[in-house]
Amino acid sequence: MRTNLAFLLRHPFRCDERRARHNRAPLQPSAIARIQCHVFVAATVDTSRCGRECVHDDQPDRLSALSFALSSGCNERHHAALGQLGRRRARQRAHLGCFADTDKIHAINHIGKHFRVRGPLNMSRTPQGRPVYVQAGSSDEGRAFAARFAEAIFTAHQTLASAQEFYADIKRQARAFDRSPDQIKILPGISPFIASTQIEADRLQDEFNELIQPEYSLTQLRQMIISTFPGLTSMAPFPRHLIDSEGARGVASRFKLVIGIVDREKPTIRQLVQRLAGARGHWVIAGPPEKIADNMQTWFENCAADGFNVMPPWLPGFAEQVVPILRKRGLFRHDYTGTTLRDHYGLSRPASIFSNAIQAIA
């Protein structure tokens, strides 16, 4: 049953090699969770690389969700050029198996240079059972992976029709995997510019666009589409004829999203950069609070979204102006009914495979 919009306010927290070299510690999301009991931390796990993740989520600095993603940037381009996206998805499935395959998580039997651990973990099961599994990506293989494993999906769509097609496909594939479609929450990204009138909202968006760093934004665009624009000014029409849509990169969801914008709107290079710079391909909308709420309601009521991945270009705004409207319309909760992210998303707590055995012993 779909009774309430779900929201996730998104902001990336990273600790990259450059920051590590300069001994600059990133802002820790767990610090925020300690001072707000209804803030939940979702950590992104790069399944293209080996890694380690904390999965215990019953402390004030709890990790409430794991987002399983394929890496972006030059590593992704390298794999795409080699035609290895399918193999990377297989690696992603194997990586998730470390959490999802119950045959593999009991006896650890680790023997290393510094530790010898037989396992299993000597602590109680967490309130959620395990963190919520989150998937980001909309390629065909990404959809299949999400329908099989994910409990929340971050996705980017520019039109209602595109979001509806994605929504229907995920729910259909979930049924094929013998999963309840209600146990997968689809959360398209939205980046709203909010003001009291449409003119003021448009002006606000224009002001933000003027703050864009052209070279950095062009670099982002080149990374998305793997192409350069030699000799072209930012006011020139986007050179669609230079883009190869049939190659290995053509299957990538963000690539297809960018090409979709170009084919529909025929933007200049500058206009396309402005569309992508802030929200990186997610839905950007400008207007008064009622317009934002109207559009979100349309997507929710017409099977395009179970909620939204809200990426506000500035704060405050959304929580103070849009959420009250959604509450009046019965689309968003007034009070929390639970204490975990699963509670707020309406997701079931996964049953332990040992529950039947424990009951039999009792």
C-alpha positions as CSV (number, residue, x, y, z in Angstrom):
1,M,0.0,0.0,0.0
2,R,1.3,3.4,-1.0
3,T,0.1,5.8,1.7
4,N,2.9,8.3,2.2
5,L,5.7,9.9,0.3
6,A,9.2,9.0,1.4
7,F,12.0,11.5,1.3
8,L,15.7,11.3,1.4
9,L,17.7,14.6,1.6
10,R,20.9,13.8,-0.2
11,H,24.3,15.2,0.3
12,P,27.6,13.3,-0.5
13,F,30.2,12.7,2.2
14,R,33.5,11.6,0.7
15,C,37.0,11.0,1.9
16,D,39.1,10.9,-1.3
17,E,42.8,10.4,-1.7
18,R,43.5,14.1,-2.1
19,R,41.9,14.9,1.2
20,A,43.7,12.0,2.9
21,R,47.0,13.3,1.6
22,H,46.4,16.7,3.2
23,N,45.1,15.1,6.4
24,R,41.7,16.8,6.0
25,A,39.0,14.9,7.7
26,P,35.6,15.0,6.0
27,L,32.4,16.0,7.8
28,Q,31.1,12.8,9.3
29,P,27.4,12.1,8.8
30,S,27.4,10.1,12.0
31,A,28.0,13.4,13.8
32,I,24.7,14.7,12.4
33,A,22.9,11.4,13.4
34,R,24.0,11.8,17.0
35,I,22.1,15.1,17.4
36,Q,19.0,14.2,15.5
37,C,17.3,10.9,16.2
38,H,15.4,10.9,12.9
39,V,18.5,11.4,10.7
40,F,19.7,8.2,9.1
41,V,23.0,7.6,7.4
42,A,23.2,5.8,4.1
43,A,26.8,5.0,3.0
44,T,27.6,4.3,-0.6
45,V,29.7,1.2,-1.3
46,D,31.7,1.0,-4.5
47,T,31.2,-2.6,-5.5
48,S,33.8,-2.3,-8.3
49,R,36.5,-2.4,-5.6
50,C,37.1,-4.5,-2.6
51,G,36.1,-2.8,0.6
52,R,34.8,-3.1,4.1
53,E,31.5,-1.8,5.5
54,C,30.1,-1.4,9.0
55,V,26.6,-2.9,9.1
56,H,25.7,-2.4,12.7
57,D,22.9,0.1,13.0
58,D,21.6,0.2,16.5
59,Q,23.9,3.0,17.9
60,P,23.3,6.8,17.8
61,D,25.8,7.1,15.0
62,R,24.1,4.2,13.2
63,L,24.5,3.2,9.6
64,S,20.9,2.7,8.4
65,A,21.4,2.0,4.7
66,L,24.0,0.7,2.3
67,S,23.9,2.1,-1.3
68,F,25.6,-0.3,-3.7
69,A,27.0,1.6,-6.7
70,L,29.4,1.1,-9.5
71,S,32.2,3.7,-9.5
72,S,32.1,6.7,-11.7
73,G,34.6,8.8,-13.4
74,C,37.7,7.5,-15.2
75,N,37.3,4.0,-13.8
76,E,33.8,3.7,-15.2
77,R,34.9,5.0,-18.6
78,H,37.7,2.5,-18.7
79,H,35.4,-0.4,-18.0
80,A,32.8,0.8,-20.5
81,A,35.4,1.1,-23.2
82,L,36.4,-2.5,-22.6
83,G,32.8,-3.7,-22.7
84,Q,33.0,-4.9,-19.1
85,L,29.9,-3.4,-17.6
86,G,28.2,-6.8,-17.5
87,R,31.2,-8.3,-15.6
88,R,31.1,-5.3,-13.2
89,R,27.4,-6.0,-12.5
90,A,28.3,-9.7,-11.8
91,R,31.0,-8.4,-9.4
92,Q,28.3,-6.2,-7.8
93,R,26.0,-9.2,-7.3
94,A,28.9,-11.1,-5.7
95,H,29.7,-8.2,-3.4
96,L,26.1,-7.9,-2.2
97,G,26.2,-11.7,-1.6
98,C,28.5,-11.0,1.3
99,F,25.5,-9.4,3.0
100,A,22.6,-11.2,1.4
101,D,23.7,-14.8,1.1
102,T,23.0,-16.2,4.6
103,D,25.2,-19.2,3.9
104,K,28.2,-16.9,3.9
105,I,27.9,-14.7,6.9
106,H,28.0,-17.0,9.9
107,A,31.4,-18.7,10.3
108,I,34.0,-16.1,9.4
109,N,37.1,-18.3,9.9
110,H,39.4,-15.4,9.1
111,I,43.1,-16.0,9.5
112,G,45.4,-13.1,8.9
113,K,48.6,-11.4,9.9
114,H,47.0,-9.6,12.9
115,F,43.7,-11.3,13.6
116,R,42.3,-14.8,13.8
117,V,38.4,-14.7,13.9
118,R,36.2,-17.7,13.8
119,G,32.9,-15.8,14.2
120,P,30.1,-15.3,14.1
121,L,29.6,-11.8,15.4
122,N,29.0,-11.8,19.1
123,M,26.3,-9.2,19.3
124,S,22.6,-9.1,19.0
125,R,20.8,-8.6,15.7
126,T,20.2,-4.9,15.0
127,P,16.7,-3.3,15.2
128,Q,16.4,-3.2,11.4
129,G,17.7,-6.8,10.9
130,R,20.2,-5.3,8.5
131,P,20.7,-1.9,6.8
132,V,18.3,-1.0,4.0
133,Y,19.8,-1.9,0.6
134,V,19.8,1.0,-1.8
135,Q,20.7,0.9,-5.5
136,A,21.4,3.8,-7.8
137,G,21.4,3.2,-11.6
138,S,18.9,2.7,-14.3
139,S,20.6,0.7,-17.0
140,D,19.0,-2.6,-18.0
141,E,21.4,-4.6,-15.8
142,G,21.1,-2.0,-13.0
143,R,17.3,-2.4,-13.1
144,A,17.5,-6.2,-12.8
145,F,20.0,-5.9,-9.9
146,A,17.7,-3.4,-8.1
147,A,14.6,-5.5,-8.7
148,R,16.3,-8.5,-7.2
149,F,18.1,-6.9,-4.2
150,A,17.3,-3.3,-3.6
151,E,14.8,-1.9,-1.1
152,A,15.2,1.7,-2.2
153,I,16.2,3.0,-5.6
154,F,17.7,6.4,-6.4
155,T,17.0,7.2,-10.1
156,A,17.1,10.2,-12.4
157,H,14.3,11.1,-14.8
158,Q,13.4,14.3,-16.7
159,T,9.8,13.4,-17.7
160,L,6.8,11.8,-16.1
161,A,6.6,9.2,-18.9
162,S,10.2,8.1,-18.3
163,A,9.7,7.8,-14.6
164,Q,6.5,5.8,-15.1
165,E,8.2,3.4,-17.5
166,F,11.0,2.8,-15.0
167,Y,8.6,2.4,-12.1
168,A,6.5,-0.2,-13.9
169,D,9.5,-2.1,-15.1
170,I,11.1,-2.4,-11.6
171,K,7.8,-3.5,-10.0
172,R,7.3,-6.1,-12.8
173,Q,10.8,-7.5,-12.4
174,A,10.3,-7.6,-8.6
175,R,7.3,-9.8,-9.0
176,A,9.3,-12.1,-11.3
177,F,11.9,-12.4,-8.5
178,D,9.0,-13.4,-6.1
179,R,9.3,-10.1,-4.2
180,S,6.5,-7.8,-3.1
181,P,6.7,-4.6,-5.2
182,D,5.7,-2.6,-2.1
183,Q,9.0,-3.6,-0.6
184,I,11.0,-1.5,-3.2
185,K,10.7,2.2,-2.8
186,I,11.5,4.1,-6.0
187,L,12.9,7.6,-5.3
188,P,13.6,9.9,-8.3
189,G,15.8,12.8,-7.7
190,I,14.3,16.3,-7.6
191,S,16.2,19.6,-7.3
192,P,13.6,22.4,-6.6
193,F,14.2,26.2,-6.8
194,I,11.5,27.6,-4.6
195,A,10.2,31.1,-4.3
196,S,6.9,32.9,-3.6
197,T,6.3,33.5,-7.4
198,Q,7.3,31.8,-10.6
199,I,9.3,34.9,-11.7
200,E,11.2,34.9,-8.4
201,A,11.9,31.2,-8.7
202,D,13.2,31.6,-12.3
203,R,15.4,34.5,-11.2
204,L,16.8,32.4,-8.4
205,Q,17.6,29.6,-10.8
206,D,19.3,32.1,-13.1
207,E,21.4,33.4,-10.2
208,F,22.6,29.9,-9.4
209,N,23.4,29.2,-13.1
210,E,25.6,32.3,-13.1
211,L,27.7,30.7,-10.3
212,I,28.6,27.7,-12.4
213,Q,32.3,27.2,-13.1
214,P,32.3,26.6,-16.9
215,E,35.5,24.5,-17.2
216,Y,34.5,22.2,-14.3
217,S,31.0,21.8,-15.7
218,L,32.2,21.1,-19.2
219,T,34.5,18.4,-17.7
220,Q,31.5,16.8,-16.0
221,L,29.6,16.9,-19.3
222,R,32.6,15.3,-21.2
223,Q,32.7,12.5,-18.6
224,M,29.1,11.8,-19.0
225,I,29.1,11.5,-22.8
226,I,32.8,10.8,-23.5
227,S,33.2,13.5,-26.1
228,T,34.9,16.8,-26.6
229,F,33.7,19.9,-28.4
230,P,36.8,21.3,-30.2
231,G,36.4,24.9,-31.4
232,L,32.8,25.3,-30.1
233,T,31.7,28.1,-27.9
234,S,29.3,27.6,-25.0
235,M,26.6,29.4,-27.0
236,A,26.8,27.0,-29.9
237,P,24.1,24.3,-30.4
238,F,25.1,21.1,-28.8
239,P,26.9,18.9,-31.5
240,R,24.6,15.9,-31.3
241,H,26.1,14.5,-34.5
242,L,29.4,14.0,-32.8
243,I,27.9,11.7,-30.1
244,D,28.1,7.9,-30.7
245,S,24.9,6.4,-29.2
246,E,25.6,2.9,-30.4
247,G,28.9,2.2,-28.6
248,A,29.5,0.6,-25.2
249,R,28.7,3.9,-23.5
250,G,25.3,4.0,-25.0
251,V,23.9,1.5,-22.5
252,A,24.8,3.7,-19.5
253,S,21.7,5.3,-17.9
254,R,23.1,8.8,-17.3
255,F,24.4,8.9,-20.9
256,K,21.0,8.1,-22.2
257,L,19.4,10.7,-20.0
258,V,21.7,13.4,-21.3
259,I,21.1,12.4,-24.9
260,G,17.4,12.5,-24.2
261,I,17.6,16.1,-23.1
262,V,19.6,17.0,-26.2
263,D,17.1,15.3,-28.6
264,R,14.0,16.8,-26.9
265,E,15.2,20.3,-26.2
266,K,18.0,21.1,-28.7
267,P,20.0,23.1,-26.1
268,T,23.2,25.0,-26.5
269,I,26.2,23.7,-24.8
270,R,25.8,26.3,-22.1
271,Q,22.1,25.5,-21.5
272,L,22.9,21.8,-21.2
273,V,25.7,22.5,-18.8
274,Q,23.3,24.5,-16.7
275,R,20.8,21.7,-16.6
276,L,23.4,19.2,-15.4
277,A,25.7,21.3,-13.2
278,G,23.7,21.3,-10.0
279,A,21.6,18.2,-10.1
280,R,23.7,16.1,-12.5
281,G,20.8,15.0,-14.6
282,H,18.1,14.8,-12.0
283,W,14.8,16.7,-12.4
284,V,15.2,20.4,-11.9
285,I,12.0,22.4,-11.3
286,A,11.5,26.1,-10.4
287,G,8.3,27.7,-9.0
288,P,6.3,28.5,-5.9
289,P,5.8,25.8,-3.3
290,E,2.3,24.9,-4.6
291,K,3.8,24.1,-8.0
292,I,6.5,21.9,-6.6
293,A,3.9,20.0,-4.5
294,D,1.6,19.7,-7.5
295,N,4.2,18.1,-9.6
296,M,5.4,15.7,-6.8
297,Q,1.8,14.7,-6.2
298,T,1.3,14.0,-9.9
299,W,4.3,11.7,-10.0
300,F,3.3,10.0,-6.8
301,E,-0.3,9.4,-7.8
302,N,0.5,8.3,-11.3
303,C,2.9,5.5,-10.4
304,A,6.1,7.3,-11.2
305,A,7.5,7.5,-7.7
306,D,7.1,6.2,-4.1
307,G,8.9,9.3,-2.8
308,F,11.7,11.5,-3.8
309,N,15.5,11.9,-3.4
310,V,15.4,15.7,-2.6
311,M,18.5,17.6,-3.6
312,P,17.8,21.2,-2.7
313,P,20.1,23.7,-4.3
314,W,20.0,25.8,-1.2
315,L,18.6,25.7,2.3
316,P,16.1,26.4,3.9
317,G,13.1,26.0,1.6
318,F,11.7,22.6,0.9
319,A,11.0,21.4,4.5
320,E,9.5,24.8,5.5
321,Q,7.4,25.5,2.4
322,V,6.6,22.3,0.5
323,V,6.3,19.7,3.2
324,P,3.4,21.5,5.0
325,I,1.4,21.5,1.7
326,L,2.0,17.8,1.2
327,R,0.9,17.2,4.8
328,K,-2.4,19.1,4.2
329,R,-3.0,16.9,1.2
330,G,-2.5,13.7,3.2
331,L,0.7,12.9,1.2
332,F,3.2,13.1,4.0
333,R,3.3,12.1,7.6
334,H,2.8,14.4,10.5
335,D,4.5,12.2,13.1
336,Y,7.0,9.4,13.0
337,T,5.5,6.0,13.7
338,G,8.7,4.1,14.2
339,T,12.4,4.5,15.1
340,T,14.2,3.1,12.1
341,L,14.6,3.9,8.5
342,R,12.7,0.7,7.7
343,D,9.8,2.0,9.7
344,H,9.7,5.3,7.9
345,Y,9.9,3.7,4.5
346,G,7.3,1.1,5.3
347,L,9.7,-1.8,4.8
348,S,9.5,-5.1,6.5
349,R,12.2,-6.3,8.9
350,P,14.0,-9.2,7.2
351,A,13.4,-12.5,9.0
352,S,16.4,-14.3,10.4
353,I,17.0,-17.7,8.8
354,F,17.6,-19.0,12.3
355,S,14.2,-17.9,13.6
356,N,12.5,-21.3,12.9
357,A,15.4,-23.2,14.5
358,I,15.3,-21.0,17.6
359,Q,11.5,-21.5,17.9
360,A,11.9,-25.2,17.6
361,I,14.5,-25.3,20.4
362,A,12.3,-23.2,22.6
